[in-house]
């Protein structure tokens, strides 16, 4: 829709639209409609502000540091050791998987 259409509305047209709305919805319903419209606009502005704040925080977090790390380090960084489970724990896990696939729960007592 062309925005020039809305720019060409004059007071008589706006007054006519308001009278039609008043006739369609009634005087009792208009304040309720206006209140709902106001709350909707308020929520939209709040959501927009939240998104802008999140984007600004993300931009601020990703800014490069003032002291970038040097390419030459004095000592290499070692990877942390990988934790391995014991053979007993692996066996118990395997038994639990088998019991599950058989339709039994290994943690509940058998009756």
C-alpha positions as CSV (number, residue, x, y, z in Angstrom):
1,X,0.0,0.0,0.0
2,X,1.3,3.4,-0.9
3,X,2.0,5.7,2.1
4,X,0.9,8.8,0.1
5,X,-2.6,7.6,0.6
6,X,-2.4,8.0,4.3
7,X,-0.7,11.4,3.9
8,X,-3.7,12.6,1.9
9,X,-6.2,12.0,4.7
10,X,-7.6,15.3,5.9
11,X,-9.7,16.1,9.0
12,X,-13.1,15.3,7.3
13,X,-11.9,11.8,6.3
14,X,-10.4,11.1,9.8
15,X,-13.6,12.3,11.4
16,X,-15.6,10.0,9.1
17,X,-13.5,7.0,10.0
18,X,-13.9,7.7,13.7
19,X,-17.7,8.0,13.4
20,X,-17.8,4.6,11.5
21,X,-15.6,3.0,14.2
22,X,-17.9,4.5,16.9
23,X,-21.0,3.1,15.2
24,X,-19.5,-0.4,14.7
25,X,-18.0,-0.9,18.2
26,X,-20.1,1.3,20.4
27,X,-19.1,3.9,23.0
28,X,-18.5,1.3,25.7
29,X,-16.1,-0.8,23.7
30,X,-13.9,2.0,22.4
31,X,-12.0,2.7,25.6
32,X,-11.3,-1.0,26.0
33,X,-10.0,-1.2,22.4
34,X,-7.8,1.9,22.9
35,X,-6.4,0.4,26.1
36,X,-5.6,-2.8,24.3
37,X,-4.0,-0.9,21.5
38,X,-1.9,1.1,23.9
39,X,-0.7,-2.0,25.7
40,X,0.2,-3.6,22.4
41,X,2.3,-0.7,21.4
42,X,3.9,-0.6,24.8
43,X,4.9,-4.3,24.6
44,X,6.2,-3.8,21.1
45,X,8.4,-1.0,22.1
46,X,9.7,-2.9,25.1
47,X,10.5,-6.0,22.9
48,X,12.2,-3.8,20.4
49,X,14.3,-2.1,23.2
50,X,15.2,-5.5,24.6
51,X,16.4,-6.8,21.2
52,X,18.5,-3.6,20.7
53,X,20.0,-4.0,24.1
54,X,20.9,-7.7,23.4
55,X,22.5,-6.8,20.1
56,X,24.5,-4.0,21.7
57,X,25.7,-6.4,24.5
58,X,26.7,-8.9,21.9
59,X,28.6,-6.3,19.9
60,X,30.3,-5.1,23.1
61,X,31.3,-8.7,24.0
62,X,32.8,-9.4,20.6
63,X,34.9,-6.3,20.3
64,X,38.6,-7.2,20.1
65,X,40.8,-6.8,23.2
66,X,43.1,-3.8,23.3
67,X,46.1,-6.3,23.9
68,X,45.8,-9.1,21.3
69,X,47.6,-12.3,22.3
70,X,51.1,-12.7,21.0
71,X,51.8,-15.4,18.3
72,X,54.9,-16.5,20.2
73,X,54.3,-18.1,23.6
74,X,57.0,-19.2,25.9
75,X,55.4,-22.6,26.8
76,X,52.8,-24.6,24.9
77,X,49.4,-25.1,26.5
78,X,48.6,-28.7,27.3
79,X,45.1,-30.1,26.8
80,X,43.3,-31.2,30.0
81,X,43.3,-35.0,30.6
82,X,40.3,-36.9,29.4
83,X,38.4,-38.5,32.2
84,X,37.8,-42.2,31.7
85,X,35.2,-44.3,33.5
86,X,36.1,-47.5,35.2
87,X,35.4,-50.9,33.8
88,X,32.8,-51.5,36.5
89,X,30.9,-48.4,35.6
90,X,31.0,-49.3,31.9
91,X,29.7,-52.8,32.7
92,X,26.8,-51.4,34.8
93,X,25.9,-48.9,32.1
94,X,25.9,-51.8,29.5
95,X,23.6,-53.9,31.8
96,X,21.3,-50.9,32.2
97,X,21.1,-50.5,28.4
98,X,20.4,-54.2,27.8
99,X,17.6,-54.2,30.5
100,X,16.0,-51.1,29.0
101,X,16.0,-52.7,25.5
102,X,14.4,-55.8,27.0
103,X,11.6,-53.7,28.5
104,X,12.8,-54.2,32.1
105,X,14.0,-51.5,34.5
106,X,17.2,-52.6,36.2
107,X,16.8,-50.2,39.1
108,X,13.3,-51.5,40.2
109,X,13.1,-54.8,42.2
110,X,11.8,-57.8,40.3
111,X,8.6,-59.2,41.7
